[in-house]
């Protein structure tokens, strides 16, 4: 077999191999490897399937995983992420276990969460009956308030 045929065969083989790779579109949530993946901010292992949170860079597609929505929001602030207003964010619906758009979710407070920010995310359909859900902006304000209390900035 001459070199041209061999190179052509190699090229076609590699093309078929790489075309079979499943690439996700930028912005889609990625699979969490429970009890192995660590939170980007606090380095705690992600194990509670009701509160995982992901932040995705809208340009590069890089996914940042968090054990608690509070960690994700504070990480965006602390790292002074230039794309934070364009970030794609997903939270696990605490009832269904499915990823939902964090900016469109409804949040309840008073939940026992990994980092004690207390927020659980829901869709309009899965929001517990009788609970008033916070919208995304109200949830972020709640996180900032909790963080200040923990740091002692608003202590008595």
VMD Tcl script that builds the backbone (N, CA, C; Angstrom):
set m [mol new atoms 468]
animate dup $m
set s [atomselect $m all]
$s set {name element resname resid chain x y z} {
  {N N UNK 1 A 0.862 -1.176 0.000}
  {CA C UNK 1 A 0.000 0.000 0.000}
  {C C UNK 1 A 0.904 1.233 0.000}
  {N N UNK 2 A 0.612 2.182 -0.881}
  {CA C UNK 2 A 1.470 3.352 -0.925}
  {C C UNK 2 A 1.113 4.330 0.207}
  {N N UNK 3 A 1.980 5.291 0.419}
  {CA C UNK 3 A 1.812 6.244 1.519}
  {C C UNK 3 A 0.515 7.043 1.390}
  {N N UNK 4 A 0.135 7.414 0.192}
  {CA C UNK 4 A -1.071 8.208 -0.015}
  {C C UNK 4 A -2.310 7.441 0.446}
  {N N UNK 5 A -2.426 6.192 0.063}
  {CA C UNK 5 A -3.570 5.375 0.472}
  {C C UNK 5 A -3.575 5.161 1.987}
  {N N UNK 6 A -2.404 4.940 2.559}
  {CA C UNK 6 A -2.296 4.736 4.002}
  {C C UNK 6 A -2.720 5.994 4.766}
  {N N UNK 7 A -2.255 7.152 4.314}
  {CA C UNK 7 A -2.635 8.412 4.960}
  {C C UNK 7 A -4.131 8.688 4.808}
  {N N UNK 8 A -4.670 8.382 3.633}
  {CA C UNK 8 A -6.103 8.569 3.406}
  {C C UNK 8 A -6.913 7.667 4.331}
  {N N UNK 9 A -6.505 6.437 4.453}
  {CA C UNK 9 A -7.185 5.499 5.348}
  {C C UNK 9 A -7.107 5.959 6.799}
  {N N UNK 10 A -5.933 6.415 7.200}
  {CA C UNK 10 A -5.747 6.922 8.567}
  {C C UNK 10 A -6.634 8.151 8.804}
  {N N UNK 11 A -6.662 9.072 7.852}
  {CA C UNK 11 A -7.481 10.275 7.981}
  {C C UNK 11 A -8.962 9.926 8.104}
  {N N UNK 12 A -9.444 9.026 7.257}
  {CA C UNK 12 A -10.849 8.624 7.305}
  {C C UNK 12 A -11.186 7.928 8.620}
  {N N UNK 13 A -10.279 7.102 9.093}
  {CA C UNK 13 A -10.499 6.407 10.365}
  {C C UNK 13 A -10.608 7.401 11.519}
  {N N UNK 14 A -9.688 8.350 11.552}
  {CA C UNK 14 A -9.724 9.363 12.617}
  {C C UNK 14 A -10.968 10.236 12.508}
  {N N UNK 15 A -11.371 10.580 11.296}
  {CA C UNK 15 A -12.582 11.396 11.105}
  {C C UNK 15 A -13.806 10.678 11.645}
  {N N UNK 16 A -13.927 9.393 11.352}
  {CA C UNK 16 A -15.058 8.614 11.863}
  {C C UNK 16 A -15.014 8.505 13.380}
  {N N UNK 17 A -13.822 8.323 13.923}
  {CA C UNK 17 A -13.671 8.210 15.380}
  {C C UNK 17 A -14.119 9.488 16.069}
  {N N UNK 18 A -13.620 10.643 15.604}
  {CA C UNK 18 A -13.951 11.900 16.256}
  {C C UNK 18 A -15.373 12.365 15.982}
  {N N UNK 19 A -15.954 11.979 14.874}
  {CA C UNK 19 A -17.336 12.371 14.596}
  {C C UNK 19 A -18.297 11.645 15.526}
  {N N UNK 20 A -17.865 10.526 16.080}
  {CA C UNK 20 A -18.701 9.781 17.017}
  {C C UNK 20 A -18.670 10.331 18.425}
  {N N UNK 21 A -17.763 11.253 18.707}
  {CA C UNK 21 A -17.680 11.836 20.044}
  {C C UNK 21 A -18.889 12.720 20.286}
  {N N UNK 22 A -19.490 12.585 21.445}
  {CA C UNK 22 A -20.681 13.349 21.796}
  {C C UNK 22 A -20.258 14.668 22.428}
  {N N UNK 23 A -20.415 15.760 21.694}
  {CA C UNK 23 A -20.070 17.073 22.225}
  {C C UNK 23 A -21.336 17.764 22.691}
  {N N UNK 24 A -21.279 18.335 23.872}
  {CA C UNK 24 A -22.410 19.103 24.371}
  {C C UNK 24 A -22.298 20.531 23.850}
  {N N UNK 25 A -23.438 21.144 23.678}
  {CA C UNK 25 A -23.452 22.540 23.274}
  {C C UNK 25 A -23.052 23.389 24.474}
  {N N UNK 26 A -22.440 24.533 24.193}
  {CA C UNK 26 A -22.093 25.449 25.279}
  {C C UNK 26 A -23.377 25.874 25.972}
  {N N UNK 27 A -23.368 25.782 27.272}
  {CA C UNK 27 A -24.515 26.227 28.052}
  {C C UNK 27 A -25.324 25.111 28.669}
  {N N UNK 28 A -25.122 23.882 28.217}
  {CA C UNK 28 A -25.864 22.766 28.796}
  {C C UNK 28 A -25.205 22.334 30.100}
  {N N UNK 29 A -26.012 21.936 31.086}
  {CA C UNK 29 A -25.400 21.454 32.329}
  {C C UNK 29 A -24.652 20.150 32.069}
  {N N UNK 30 A -23.639 19.909 32.867}
  {CA C UNK 30 A -22.876 18.670 32.709}
  {C C UNK 30 A -23.178 17.735 33.873}
  {N N UNK 31 A -22.873 16.499 33.656}
  {CA C UNK 31 A -23.115 15.474 34.663}
  {C C UNK 31 A -22.232 15.719 35.890}
  {N N UNK 32 A -22.834 15.573 37.043}
  {CA C UNK 32 A -22.086 15.652 38.303}
  {C C UNK 32 A -21.623 14.240 38.649}
  {N N UNK 33 A -20.385 14.116 39.027}
  {CA C UNK 33 A -19.865 12.839 39.517}
  {C C UNK 33 A -19.970 12.904 41.040}
  {N N UNK 34 A -21.131 12.461 41.531}
  {CA C UNK 34 A -21.440 12.562 42.958}
  {C C UNK 34 A -20.364 11.870 43.797}
  {N N UNK 35 A -20.061 12.499 44.906}
  {CA C UNK 35 A -19.063 12.014 45.863}
  {C C UNK 35 A -17.649 11.979 45.281}
  {N N UNK 36 A -17.430 12.671 44.143}
  {CA C UNK 36 A -16.087 12.795 43.562}
  {C C UNK 36 A -15.783 14.231 43.149}
  {N N UNK 37 A -16.751 14.913 42.488}
  {CA C UNK 37 A -16.529 16.296 42.070}
  {C C UNK 37 A -16.520 17.194 43.300}
  {N N UNK 38 A -15.687 18.223 43.252}
  {CA C UNK 38 A -15.580 19.155 44.380}
  {C C UNK 38 A -16.105 20.530 43.992}
  {N N UNK 39 A -16.612 21.232 44.983}
  {CA C UNK 39 A -17.103 22.601 44.805}
  {C C UNK 39 A -15.926 23.508 44.455}
  {N N UNK 40 A -16.129 24.345 43.472}
  {CA C UNK 40 A -15.098 25.271 43.004}
  {C C UNK 40 A -14.687 26.276 44.085}
  {N N UNK 41 A -15.598 26.629 44.973}
  {CA C UNK 41 A -15.306 27.643 45.978}
  {C C UNK 41 A -14.810 27.058 47.299}
  {N N UNK 42 A -15.533 26.107 47.848}
  {CA C UNK 42 A -15.193 25.612 49.190}
  {C C UNK 42 A -14.494 24.256 49.174}
  {N N UNK 43 A -14.416 23.639 48.005}
  {CA C UNK 43 A -13.749 22.352 47.789}
  {C C UNK 43 A -14.434 21.171 48.477}
  {N N UNK 44 A -15.648 21.376 48.966}
  {CA C UNK 44 A -16.399 20.276 49.550}
  {C C UNK 44 A -16.854 19.358 48.421}
  {N N UNK 45 A -16.890 18.064 48.695}
  {CA C UNK 45 A -17.318 17.091 47.689}
  {C C UNK 45 A -18.830 17.234 47.471}
  {N N UNK 46 A -19.247 17.228 46.211}
  {CA C UNK 46 A -20.669 17.335 45.887}
  {C C UNK 46 A -21.346 16.005 46.171}
  {N N UNK 47 A -22.262 16.012 47.143}
  {CA C UNK 47 A -22.922 14.761 47.498}
  {C C UNK 47 A -24.430 14.912 47.679}
  {N N UNK 48 A -24.914 16.113 47.961}
  {CA C UNK 48 A -26.352 16.298 48.151}
  {C C UNK 48 A -26.994 16.640 46.813}
  {N N UNK 49 A -27.752 15.712 46.292}
  {CA C UNK 49 A -28.319 15.828 44.945}
  {C C UNK 49 A -29.437 16.861 44.823}
  {N N UNK 50 A -29.820 17.503 45.906}
  {CA C UNK 50 A -30.903 18.492 45.851}
  {C C UNK 50 A -30.413 19.917 45.657}
  {N N UNK 51 A -29.112 20.179 45.828}
  {CA C UNK 51 A -28.660 21.568 45.858}
  {C C UNK 51 A -27.503 21.910 44.931}
  {N N UNK 52 A -27.099 21.016 44.042}
  {CA C UNK 52 A -25.972 21.294 43.142}
  {C C UNK 52 A -26.285 22.490 42.247}
  {N N UNK 53 A -25.234 23.190 41.890}
  {CA C UNK 53 A -25.354 24.432 41.123}
  {C C UNK 53 A -24.188 24.482 40.143}
  {N N UNK 54 A -24.451 24.909 38.914}
  {CA C UNK 54 A -23.394 25.047 37.918}
  {C C UNK 54 A -23.423 26.434 37.301}
  {N N UNK 55 A -22.221 26.963 37.079}
  {CA C UNK 55 A -22.046 28.248 36.409}
  {C C UNK 55 A -21.193 27.977 35.181}
  {N N UNK 56 A -21.668 28.437 34.032}
  {CA C UNK 56 A -20.975 28.168 32.779}
  {C C UNK 56 A -20.550 29.482 32.122}
  {N N UNK 57 A -19.278 29.537 31.746}
  {CA C UNK 57 A -18.771 30.683 31.009}
  {C C UNK 57 A -19.423 30.646 29.634}
  {N N UNK 58 A -20.167 31.704 29.265}
  {CA C UNK 58 A -20.909 31.684 27.999}
  {C C UNK 58 A -20.030 31.713 26.751}
  {N N UNK 59 A -18.776 32.087 26.905}
  {CA C UNK 59 A -17.869 32.153 25.759}
  {C C UNK 59 A -17.086 30.860 25.581}
  {N N UNK 60 A -16.452 30.415 26.653}
  {CA C UNK 60 A -15.596 29.224 26.553}
  {C C UNK 60 A -16.352 27.921 26.786}
  {N N UNK 61 A -17.469 27.994 27.491}
  {CA C UNK 61 A -18.213 26.784 27.824}
  {C C UNK 61 A -17.701 26.082 29.064}
  {N N UNK 62 A -16.681 26.638 29.721}
  {CA C UNK 62 A -16.128 26.012 30.934}
  {C C UNK 62 A -17.190 25.985 32.027}
  {N N UNK 63 A -17.343 24.812 32.631}
  {CA C UNK 63 A -18.360 24.603 33.655}
  {C C UNK 63 A -17.706 24.618 35.034}
  {N N UNK 64 A -18.303 25.369 35.942}
  {CA C UNK 64 A -17.845 25.452 37.332}
  {C C UNK 64 A -18.954 24.858 38.197}
  {N N UNK 65 A -18.590 23.872 39.019}
  {CA C UNK 65 A -19.569 23.144 39.820}
  {C C UNK 65 A -19.499 23.586 41.278}
  {N N UNK 66 A -20.691 23.632 41.907}
  {CA C UNK 66 A -20.788 24.073 43.298}
  {C C UNK 66 A -21.749 23.182 44.070}
  {N N UNK 67 A -21.490 23.052 45.366}
  {CA C UNK 67 A -22.331 22.215 46.221}
  {C C UNK 67 A -23.564 22.948 46.720}
  {N N UNK 68 A -23.594 24.263 46.561}
  {CA C UNK 68 A -24.661 25.113 47.103}
  {C C UNK 68 A -24.739 26.344 46.204}
  {N N UNK 69 A -25.924 26.819 45.916}
  {CA C UNK 69 A -26.068 28.014 45.090}
  {C C UNK 69 A -25.289 29.184 45.688}
  {N N UNK 70 A -25.280 29.266 46.995}
  {CA C UNK 70 A -24.552 30.348 47.672}
  {C C UNK 70 A -23.086 30.371 47.306}
  {N N UNK 71 A -22.468 29.202 47.226}
  {CA C UNK 71 A -21.057 29.131 46.835}
  {C C UNK 71 A -20.872 29.660 45.413}
  {N N UNK 72 A -21.767 29.303 44.516}
  {CA C UNK 72 A -21.657 29.754 43.129}
  {C C UNK 72 A -21.789 31.256 42.991}
  {N N UNK 73 A -22.765 31.821 43.665}
  {CA C UNK 73 A -22.990 33.268 43.584}
  {C C UNK 73 A -21.839 34.031 44.236}
  {N N UNK 74 A -21.371 33.571 45.387}
  {CA C UNK 74 A -20.259 34.248 46.060}
  {C C UNK 74 A -18.961 34.086 45.270}
  {N N UNK 75 A -18.773 32.944 44.616}
  {CA C UNK 75 A -17.586 32.741 43.781}
  {C C UNK 75 A -17.564 33.759 42.645}
  {N N UNK 76 A -18.724 33.972 42.001}
  {CA C UNK 76 A -18.803 34.968 40.929}
  {C C UNK 76 A -18.391 36.351 41.434}
  {N N UNK 77 A -18.831 36.690 42.635}
  {CA C UNK 77 A -18.524 37.999 43.219}
  {C C UNK 77 A -17.050 38.073 43.641}
  {N N UNK 78 A -16.584 37.074 44.373}
  {CA C UNK 78 A -15.212 37.086 44.900}
  {C C UNK 78 A -14.150 37.041 43.803}
  {N N UNK 79 A -14.436 36.304 42.737}
  {CA C UNK 79 A -13.479 36.186 41.631}
  {C C UNK 79 A -13.599 37.352 40.654}
  {N N UNK 80 A -14.577 38.226 40.901}
  {CA C UNK 80 A -14.824 39.371 40.029}
  {C C UNK 80 A -14.882 38.925 38.559}
  {N N UNK 81 A -15.689 37.917 38.328}
  {CA C UNK 81 A -15.817 37.315 36.998}
  {C C UNK 81 A -16.408 38.343 36.032}
  {N N UNK 82 A -15.681 38.680 34.964}
  {CA C UNK 82 A -16.161 39.711 34.044}
  {C C UNK 82 A -17.434 39.329 33.284}
  {N N UNK 83 A -17.704 38.042 33.152}
  {CA C UNK 83 A -18.873 37.579 32.403}
  {C C UNK 83 A -20.033 37.173 33.316}
  {N N UNK 84 A -19.997 37.588 34.583}
  {CA C UNK 84 A -21.002 37.115 35.543}
  {C C UNK 84 A -22.439 37.468 35.149}
  {N N UNK 85 A -22.667 38.593 34.510}
  {CA C UNK 85 A -24.029 38.958 34.113}
  {C C UNK 85 A -24.516 38.158 32.911}
  {N N UNK 86 A -23.577 37.520 32.202}
  {CA C UNK 86 A -23.926 36.689 31.059}
  {C C UNK 86 A -23.797 35.198 31.371}
  {N N UNK 87 A -23.379 34.894 32.595}
  {CA C UNK 87 A -23.162 33.498 32.971}
  {C C UNK 87 A -24.435 32.674 32.797}
  {N N UNK 88 A -24.240 31.453 32.382}
  {CA C UNK 88 A -25.348 30.501 32.271}
  {C C UNK 88 A -25.334 29.708 33.572}
  {N N UNK 89 A -26.457 29.688 34.264}
  {CA C UNK 89 A -26.489 29.043 35.576}
  {C C UNK 89 A -27.615 28.027 35.659}
  {N N UNK 90 A -27.283 26.895 36.231}
  {CA C UNK 90 A -28.236 25.808 36.416}
  {C C UNK 90 A -28.257 25.404 37.878}
  {N N UNK 91 A -29.434 25.074 38.361}
  {CA C UNK 91 A -29.584 24.530 39.705}
  {C C UNK 91 A -30.449 23.279 39.598}
  {N N UNK 92 A -30.208 22.358 40.480}
  {CA C UNK 92 A -31.024 21.136 40.476}
  {C C UNK 92 A -32.353 21.455 41.158}
  {N N UNK 93 A -33.432 21.062 40.517}
  {CA C UNK 93 A -34.759 21.200 41.121}
  {C C UNK 93 A -34.785 20.264 42.331}
  {N N UNK 94 A -35.008 20.829 43.502}
  {CA C UNK 94 A -34.942 20.051 44.739}
  {C C UNK 94 A -35.986 18.943 44.809}
  {N N UNK 95 A -37.047 19.055 44.007}
  {CA C UNK 95 A -38.090 18.021 44.028}
  {C C UNK 95 A -37.868 16.982 42.932}
  {N N UNK 96 A -37.662 17.441 41.699}
  {CA C UNK 96 A -37.568 16.501 40.571}
  {C C UNK 96 A -36.155 15.966 40.340}
  {N N UNK 97 A -35.144 16.699 40.808}
  {CA C UNK 97 A -33.762 16.278 40.582}
  {C C UNK 97 A -33.239 16.625 39.198}
  {N N UNK 98 A -34.008 17.402 38.425}
  {CA C UNK 98 A -33.592 17.789 37.077}
  {C C UNK 98 A -32.974 19.176 37.105}
  {N N UNK 99 A -32.079 19.439 36.149}
  {CA C UNK 99 A -31.478 20.764 36.031}
  {C C UNK 99 A -32.524 21.765 35.546}
  {N N UNK 100 A -32.532 22.942 36.160}
  {CA C UNK 100 A -33.412 24.032 35.725}
  {C C UNK 100 A -32.593 25.321 35.639}
  {N N UNK 101 A -33.061 26.239 34.823}
  {CA C UNK 101 A -32.399 27.529 34.648}
  {C C UNK 101 A -32.475 28.292 35.978}
  {N N UNK 102 A -31.326 28.586 36.554}
  {CA C UNK 102 A -31.288 29.237 37.872}
  {C C UNK 102 A -31.903 30.637 37.857}
  {N N UNK 103 A -31.833 31.323 36.724}
  {CA C UNK 103 A -32.395 32.678 36.650}
  {C C UNK 103 A -33.923 32.661 36.571}
  {N N UNK 104 A -34.499 31.519 36.182}
  {CA C UNK 104 A -35.953 31.401 36.070}
  {C C UNK 104 A -36.569 30.611 37.224}
  {N N UNK 105 A -35.730 30.072 38.091}
  {CA C UNK 105 A -36.206 29.219 39.181}
  {C C UNK 105 A -36.876 30.034 40.289}
  {N N UNK 106 A -37.610 29.313 41.122}
  {CA C UNK 106 A -38.211 29.874 42.329}
  {C C UNK 106 A -37.471 29.246 43.505}
  {N N UNK 107 A -37.204 30.034 44.526}
  {CA C UNK 107 A -36.391 29.563 45.644}
  {C C UNK 107 A -37.139 29.644 46.965}
  {N N UNK 108 A -36.929 28.618 47.780}
  {CA C UNK 108 A -37.450 28.652 49.141}
  {C C UNK 108 A -36.262 28.797 50.086}
  {N N UNK 109 A -36.496 29.429 51.209}
  {CA C UNK 109 A -35.456 29.607 52.220}
  {C C UNK 109 A -35.682 28.617 53.358}
  {N N UNK 110 A -34.722 28.572 54.272}
  {CA C UNK 110 A -34.873 27.733 55.459}
  {C C UNK 110 A -34.548 26.270 55.236}
  {N N UNK 111 A -33.970 25.931 54.098}
  {CA C UNK 111 A -33.590 24.545 53.827}
  {C C UNK 111 A -32.213 24.261 54.423}
  {N N UNK 112 A -31.964 23.023 54.750}
  {CA C UNK 112 A -30.643 22.635 55.246}
  {C C UNK 112 A -29.809 22.284 54.022}
  {N N UNK 113 A -28.898 23.200 53.659}
  {CA C UNK 113 A -28.084 23.047 52.456}
  {C C UNK 113 A -26.614 22.853 52.851}
  {N N UNK 114 A -25.798 22.360 51.938}
  {CA C UNK 114 A -24.404 22.056 52.271}
  {C C UNK 114 A -23.615 23.203 52.919}
  {N N UNK 115 A -23.801 24.412 52.462}
  {CA C UNK 115 A -23.051 25.538 53.023}
  {C C UNK 115 A -23.939 26.530 53.779}
  {N N UNK 116 A -25.129 26.092 54.150}
  {CA C UNK 116 A -26.046 26.838 55.024}
  {C C UNK 116 A -26.581 28.146 54.435}
  {N N UNK 117 A -26.604 28.251 53.107}
  {CA C UNK 117 A -27.256 29.415 52.510}
  {C C UNK 117 A -28.766 29.222 52.506}
  {N N UNK 118 A -29.218 27.990 52.622}
  {CA C UNK 118 A -30.630 27.686 52.841}
  {C C UNK 118 A -31.567 27.726 51.656}
  {N N UNK 119 A -31.049 27.882 50.453}
  {CA C UNK 119 A -31.919 28.000 49.282}
  {C C UNK 119 A -32.067 26.681 48.530}
  {N N UNK 120 A -33.297 26.377 48.163}
  {CA C UNK 120 A -33.593 25.238 47.294}
  {C C UNK 120 A -34.328 25.791 46.078}
  {N N UNK 121 A -33.990 25.279 44.893}
  {CA C UNK 121 A -34.591 25.762 43.661}
  {C C UNK 121 A -35.701 24.858 43.166}
  {N N UNK 122 A -36.696 25.485 42.535}
  {CA C UNK 122 A -37.847 24.763 42.002}
  {C C UNK 122 A -38.341 25.449 40.736}
  {N N UNK 123 A -39.130 24.728 39.949}
  {CA C UNK 123 A -39.875 25.343 38.862}
  {C C UNK 123 A -41.202 25.796 39.468}
  {N N UNK 124 A -41.994 26.503 38.686}
  {CA C UNK 124 A -43.305 26.929 39.171}
  {C C UNK 124 A -44.167 25.723 39.533}
  {N N UNK 125 A -44.036 24.639 38.751}
  {CA C UNK 125 A -44.835 23.433 38.991}
  {C C UNK 125 A -44.382 22.643 40.216}
  {N N UNK 126 A -43.079 22.654 40.503}
  {CA C UNK 126 A -42.581 21.827 41.611}
  {C C UNK 126 A -42.450 22.588 42.931}
  {N N UNK 127 A -42.668 23.904 42.898}
  {CA C UNK 127 A -42.600 24.703 44.129}
  {C C UNK 127 A -43.592 24.150 45.142}
  {N N UNK 128 A -43.144 23.842 46.369}
  {CA C UNK 128 A -44.057 23.280 47.367}
  {C C UNK 128 A -45.286 24.174 47.589}
  {N N UNK 129 A -46.442 23.537 47.683}
  {CA C UNK 129 A -47.699 24.270 47.886}
  {C C UNK 129 A -47.623 25.086 49.177}
  {N N UNK 130 A -48.142 26.296 49.114}
  {CA C UNK 130 A -48.165 27.166 50.275}
  {C C UNK 130 A -46.879 27.939 50.504}
  {N N UNK 131 A -45.865 27.680 49.699}
  {CA C UNK 131 A -44.583 28.391 49.832}
  {C C UNK 131 A -44.513 29.521 48.820}
  {N N UNK 132 A -44.042 30.678 49.276}
  {CA C UNK 132 A -43.810 31.791 48.368}
  {C C UNK 132 A -42.361 31.679 47.903}
  {N N UNK 133 A -42.177 31.557 46.629}
  {CA C UNK 133 A -40.826 31.426 46.095}
  {C C UNK 133 A -40.189 32.773 45.819}
  {N N UNK 134 A -38.905 32.863 46.153}
  {CA C UNK 134 A -38.134 34.049 45.803}
  {C C UNK 134 A -37.732 33.936 44.338}
  {N N UNK 135 A -37.604 35.070 43.646}
  {CA C UNK 135 A -37.065 35.013 42.297}
  {C C UNK 135 A -35.536 35.042 42.397}
  {N N UNK 136 A -34.856 34.973 41.276}
  {CA C UNK 136 A -33.402 34.902 41.259}
  {C C UNK 136 A -32.758 36.100 41.968}
  {N N UNK 137 A -33.214 37.313 41.652}
  {CA C UNK 137 A -32.609 38.509 42.264}
  {C C UNK 137 A -32.798 38.515 43.783}
  {N N UNK 138 A -33.966 38.099 44.246}
  {CA C UNK 138 A -34.212 38.026 45.691}
  {C C UNK 138 A -33.332 36.943 46.328}
  {N N UNK 139 A -33.126 35.854 45.620}
  {CA C UNK 139 A -32.269 34.775 46.130}
  {C C UNK 139 A -30.828 35.256 46.268}
  {N N UNK 140 A -30.337 36.020 45.299}
  {CA C UNK 140 A -28.981 36.559 45.368}
  {C C UNK 140 A -28.848 37.503 46.566}
  {N N UNK 141 A -29.839 38.352 46.785}
  {CA C UNK 141 A -29.815 39.250 47.954}
  {C C UNK 141 A -29.776 38.439 49.244}
  {N N UNK 142 A -30.539 37.348 49.298}
  {CA C UNK 142 A -30.549 36.465 50.464}
  {C C UNK 142 A -29.142 35.887 50.702}
  {N N UNK 143 A -28.476 35.469 49.639}
  {CA C UNK 143 A -27.124 34.904 49.750}
  {C C UNK 143 A -26.159 35.956 50.291}
  {N N UNK 144 A -26.203 37.162 49.754}
  {CA C UNK 144 A -25.309 38.228 50.232}
  {C C UNK 144 A -25.562 38.522 51.712}
  {N N UNK 145 A -26.825 38.521 52.112}
  {CA C UNK 145 A -27.164 38.773 53.518}
  {C C UNK 145 A -26.601 37.669 54.413}
  {N N UNK 146 A -26.788 36.420 54.027}
  {CA C UNK 146 A -26.278 35.290 54.811}
  {C C UNK 146 A -24.756 35.373 54.901}
  {N N UNK 147 A -24.106 35.690 53.785}
  {CA C UNK 147 A -22.649 35.754 53.776}
  {C C UNK 147 A -22.138 36.844 54.705}
  {N N UNK 148 A -22.802 37.987 54.722}
  {CA C UNK 148 A -22.384 39.067 55.624}
  {C C UNK 148 A -22.577 38.670 57.083}
  {N N UNK 149 A -23.652 37.971 57.377}
  {CA C UNK 149 A -23.887 37.521 58.748}
  {C C UNK 149 A -22.806 36.537 59.189}
  {N N UNK 150 A -22.422 35.649 58.296}
  {CA C UNK 150 A -21.387 34.663 58.618}
  {C C UNK 150 A -20.044 35.348 58.827}
  {N N UNK 151 A -19.747 36.335 58.020}
  {CA C UNK 151 A -18.478 37.051 58.153}
  {C C UNK 151 A -18.469 37.974 59.360}
  {N N UNK 152 A -19.629 38.217 59.956}
  {CA C UNK 152 A -19.694 39.086 61.123}
  {C C UNK 152 A -19.805 40.562 60.812}
  {N N UNK 153 A -20.011 40.894 59.563}
  {CA C UNK 153 A -20.103 42.302 59.172}
  {C C UNK 153 A -21.359 42.962 59.688}
  {N N UNK 154 A -22.405 42.168 59.908}
  {CA C UNK 154 A -23.650 42.733 60.416}
  {C C UNK 154 A -23.962 42.219 61.819}
  {N N UNK 155 A -22.946 41.727 62.476}
  {CA C UNK 155 A -23.158 41.201 63.836}
  {C C UNK 155 A -23.488 42.348 64.788}
  {N N UNK 156 A -24.102 42.008 65.877}
  {CA C UNK 156 A -24.529 43.021 66.873}
  {C C UNK 156 A -23.343 43.735 67.466}
}
mol reanalyze $m
mol bondsrecalc $m
mol representation Tube
mol addrep $m
